[in-house]
């Protein structure tokens, strides 16, 4: 039986950290957001981008989640410094508390900088380009956690993301579903675009959109 571990107000509404057996779940406004049961697609998101990075290059992760993406980045031999941008203070606090065991206390790694900010407003303030950006802040370009996130998947949002990448940088975006219109839009900003399907136990596969400059 699941029970609440913590409950806090957040930018996107009420956030709840819930425990179900050995696993944790994060609920936003009564809607399931993520859990610690698998995380393979989050790890693949990072690996797909990191595999084509030059060794020791900087990587940006949009969305801390339950720390699977961050752990995968730190474990990859190509990844140097990692910046994580997370707008929900509760998510950061939980990852330094109950969730720390899930990712072996990844936030304490000296290569990690965790920024409490909205990615959309933070990106233009960062002068140093990244070799890769991994986004896992929504359920996809057509299913955002909050309406304001939708700008990331538009012409202006993709321009913003592209402009903080190195000349050979890679953008990787996790999605709960494929999107032909979004793939088409990506191709207007990046010359190399692929989609990677990830099978799930039920329903359509998750998808990673991978775009390279």
URTA-V766567 format. One record per residue. N is the residue number from 0. RES is the residue in one small letter. PHI is phi in radians with two decimals (NA if undefined). OMEGA is omega in whole degrees, -180 to 180 (NA if undefined). BURIAL is I if it has 16 or more other ideal C-beta (glycine too) atoms within 10 Angstrom, else O. Layout:
N:RES:PHI:OMEGA:BURIAL
N:RES:PHI:OMEGA:BURIAL
//
This chain:
0:x:NA:-180:O
1:x:-1.41:176:O
2:x:-2.48:-177:O
3:x:-1.35:176:O
4:x:-1.68:-180:O
5:x:-2.74:-179:O
6:x:-2.52:-176:O
7:x:-2.50:171:O
8:x:-1.23:-179:O
9:x:-2.47:180:O
10:x:-1.06:-177:O
11:x:-1.68:-178:I
12:x:1.94:-177:O
13:x:-1.21:177:O
14:x:-2.01:-180:I
15:x:-2.24:170:I
16:x:-1.72:-175:I
17:x:-2.13:177:I
18:x:-1.95:177:I
19:x:-2.32:-175:O
20:x:1.15:180:O
21:x:-1.55:-174:O
22:x:-1.86:176:O
23:x:-1.94:177:I
24:x:-2.30:173:I
25:x:-1.96:-178:I
26:x:-2.02:179:I
27:x:-2.04:-180:I
28:x:0.91:178:O
29:x:1.43:-179:O
30:x:-1.90:179:O
31:x:-1.03:-179:O
32:x:-1.94:-178:I
33:x:-2.89:175:I
34:x:-2.61:-177:I
35:x:-1.84:-174:I
36:x:-1.30:-176:O
37:x:-2.39:179:O
38:x:1.49:-177:I
39:x:-1.12:-179:O
40:x:-1.18:177:I
41:x:-1.15:178:I
42:x:-1.18:179:I
43:x:-1.13:177:I
44:x:-0.97:-178:I
45:x:-1.25:-178:I
46:x:-1.07:-179:I
47:x:-1.05:179:I
48:x:-1.38:-176:I
49:x:-1.20:-179:I
50:x:-1.04:-177:O
51:x:-1.87:176:I
52:x:-1.48:170:I
53:x:-1.23:-178:O
54:x:-1.00:177:O
55:x:1.40:-177:O
56:x:-1.39:-179:I
57:x:-1.38:-179:I
58:x:-2.26:177:I
59:x:-1.97:174:I
60:x:-2.00:175:I
61:x:-1.65:-179:I
62:x:1.77:-179:I
63:x:-1.41:-180:I
64:x:1.01:178:I
65:x:-1.80:171:I
66:x:1.57:-179:I
67:x:-1.09:-179:I
68:x:-1.12:180:I
69:x:-1.10:180:I
70:x:-1.06:179:I
71:x:-1.11:179:I
72:x:-1.12:-178:I
73:x:-1.15:-179:I
74:x:-1.49:-177:O
75:x:-1.50:-175:I
76:x:-1.16:-179:O
77:x:-1.46:-170:I
78:x:-1.49:174:I
79:x:-1.70:178:O
80:x:-1.18:-179:I
81:x:-2.14:173:I
82:x:-1.91:177:I
83:x:-1.98:178:I
84:x:-1.93:-178:I
85:x:-2.35:-175:I
86:x:-1.54:-177:I
87:x:-1.69:178:I
88:x:-0.99:-179:O
89:x:-1.10:-180:I
90:x:-1.12:177:I
91:x:-1.12:-180:I
92:x:-1.08:-180:O
93:x:-1.15:180:I
94:x:-1.31:173:I
95:x:-1.67:-180:O
96:x:-2.05:-174:O
97:x:-1.03:-177:O
98:x:-1.52:-176:I
99:x:-1.03:-179:O
100:x:-1.19:-179:O
101:x:-1.16:-176:I
102:x:-2.11:177:I
103:x:0.99:176:O
104:x:0.91:-175:O
105:x:-1.05:-178:I
106:x:-1.16:179:I
107:x:-1.53:179:O
108:x:-1.13:-177:O
109:x:-1.12:178:O
110:x:-1.39:-171:O
111:x:-1.72:168:I
112:x:-2.07:179:O
113:x:-1.83:-177:I
114:x:-1.97:174:I
115:x:-1.52:-176:O
116:x:-2.92:171:O
117:x:-1.45:-176:I
118:x:-0.98:-175:I
119:x:-1.11:-180:I
120:x:-1.49:-178:O
121:x:-1.37:-174:I
122:x:-0.92:-178:I
123:x:-1.16:-178:O
124:x:-1.59:-174:O
125:x:-1.75:-174:O
126:x:-1.41:-176:O
127:x:-1.53:-178:O
128:x:-1.30:179:O
129:x:-1.89:176:I
130:x:-1.35:178:I
131:x:-2.70:174:I
132:x:-2.19:178:I
133:x:-2.04:-178:I
134:x:-1.85:176:I
135:x:-2.50:-177:I
136:x:-1.92:180:I
137:x:-2.38:173:I
138:x:-1.53:178:I
139:x:2.40:-178:I
140:x:-1.13:-179:I
141:x:-1.92:-178:O
142:x:-2.60:-176:O
143:x:-1.52:-180:I
144:x:-1.16:175:I
145:x:-2.32:-178:O
146:x:-0.98:-178:O
147:x:-1.10:180:O
148:x:-1.19:-175:I
149:x:-1.03:-178:O
150:x:-1.08:-179:O
151:x:-1.09:-175:I
152:x:-1.83:179:I
153:x:-1.93:177:O
154:x:-0.93:-176:O
155:x:-1.19:180:O
156:x:-1.16:179:I
157:x:-1.19:175:I
158:x:-1.11:178:O
159:x:-1.06:-180:I
160:x:-1.17:-180:I
161:x:-1.07:-174:I
162:x:-1.29:176:O
163:x:-1.81:173:I
164:x:-1.71:172:I
165:x:-1.14:-179:I
166:x:-1.01:177:O
167:x:-2.03:-173:O
168:x:-1.26:-176:I
169:x:-2.21:174:I
170:x:-1.93:178:I
171:x:-2.12:-177:I
172:x:-2.24:177:I
173:x:-1.50:178:I
174:x:-2.56:177:I
175:x:-1.39:-180:I
176:x:-2.75:176:O
177:x:-1.28:179:I
178:x:-2.62:179:I
179:x:-1.11:178:O
180:x:-1.04:-180:O
181:x:-1.23:176:I
182:x:-1.03:178:I
183:x:-1.09:179:O
184:x:-1.15:178:I
185:x:-1.00:-177:I
186:x:-1.23:175:O
187:x:-1.44:-179:O
188:x:-1.99:-177:I
189:x:-2.29:-178:I
190:x:-1.28:-177:O
191:x:-2.17:-178:O
192:x:-2.28:174:I
193:x:-2.34:174:O
194:x:-2.08:-178:I
195:x:-2.02:178:O
196:x:-1.34:179:O
197:x:-2.17:-179:O
198:x:-1.03:177:O
199:x:-2.20:-176:O
200:x:-1.01:-179:O
201:x:-2.39:174:O
202:x:1.46:-179:O
203:x:-1.20:-179:O
204:x:-1.21:167:O
205:x:-1.19:-177:I
206:x:-2.42:169:I
207:x:-1.95:173:I
208:x:-1.57:-178:I
209:x:-2.08:-176:I
210:x:-2.22:-179:I
211:x:-2.09:177:I
212:x:-1.26:NA:O
//
